[in-house]
């Protein structure tokens, strides 16, 4: 829910905030230049994190960094609008209509769709197993989609600095039993460097208890 709200707030406010920021820095070119560079650096950090599966353990902060792409886009569009060249000004206006229009539609009548998309990247369960190992479980699909599944991810962090995390294991399950039980039963055995997953449920059609299990090796 928090990630969904962060994205909606970004879609609603970033076009306005970026305009106000540029107005306040109109006579401060050096400050404006620093602002643009800050946005670009934030975007590069976000791209690096996406490519390497490195993130922070502060999920709200991660989502804010990801929305910086939209803020930078808004900022550049307003900068283009301020240029004296009429061609760039017209192109910026046309781009604003498209970008801001899609943004406001996604943040209003399309808010539910944004929620569905966000849910597939927002863990439903997170467990700190010890030894710097973090278990995350995310549901895939929704009640109205054809595809349903569950993604299990294992992250490692630094025990004395539990702020940065990086993914070391990723696996998707599509069996019905794994979807129905949330979270799965998780047993981490540090000596073996393995995580044991299990689930069980009553299968009414066959009138019996069914069991499921899997093992994830996390190496050194």
Rosetta blueprint (number, residue, H / E / L):
1 X L
2 X H
3 X H
4 X H
5 X H
6 X H
7 X H
8 X H
9 X H
10 X H
11 X H
12 X H
13 X H
14 X H
15 X H
16 X H
17 X H
18 X H
19 X H
20 X H
21 X H
22 X H
23 X H
24 X H
25 X L
26 X L
27 X L
28 X L
29 X H
30 X H
31 X H
32 X H
33 X H
34 X H
35 X H
36 X H
37 X H
38 X H
39 X H
40 X H
41 X H
42 X H
43 X H
44 X H
45 X H
46 X H
47 X H
48 X H
49 X H
50 X H
51 X H
52 X H
53 X L
54 X E
55 X E
56 X E
57 X L
58 X L
59 X H
60 X H
61 X H
62 X H
63 X H
64 X H
65 X H
66 X H
67 X H
68 X H
69 X H
70 X H
71 X H
72 X H
73 X H
74 X H
75 X H
76 X H
77 X H
78 X H
79 X H
80 X H
81 X H
82 X H
83 X L
84 X L
85 X L
86 X H
87 X H
88 X H
89 X H
90 X H
91 X H
92 X H
93 X H
94 X H
95 X H
96 X H
97 X H
98 X H
99 X H
100 X H
101 X H
102 X H
103 X H
104 X H
105 X H
106 X H
107 X H
108 X L
109 X L
110 X L
111 X H
112 X H
113 X H
114 X H
115 X H
116 X H
117 X H
118 X H
119 X H
120 X L
121 X L
122 X L
123 X L
124 X L
125 X E
126 X E
127 X E
128 X E
129 X E
130 X E
131 X L
132 X L
133 X E
134 X E
135 X E
136 X E
137 X E
138 X E
139 X E
140 X E
141 X L
142 X L
143 X L
144 X L
145 X L
146 X L
147 X L
148 X L
149 X E
150 X E
151 X E
152 X E
153 X E
154 X E
155 X E
156 X E
157 X E
158 X E
159 X L
160 X L
161 X E
162 X E
163 X E
164 X E
165 X E
166 X E
167 X E
168 X E
169 X E
170 X E
171 X E
172 X E
173 X E
174 X L
175 X L
176 X H
177 X H
178 X H
179 X H
180 X H
181 X L
182 X L
183 X L
184 X L
185 X E
186 X E
187 X E
188 X E
189 X E
190 X L
191 X L
192 X L
193 X L
194 X E
195 X E
196 X E
197 X E
198 X E
199 X E
200 X E
201 X E
202 X E
203 X E
204 X L
205 X L
206 X L
207 X L
208 X E
209 X E
210 X E
211 X E
212 X E
213 X E
214 X E
215 X E
216 X E
217 X E
218 X L
219 X L
220 X L
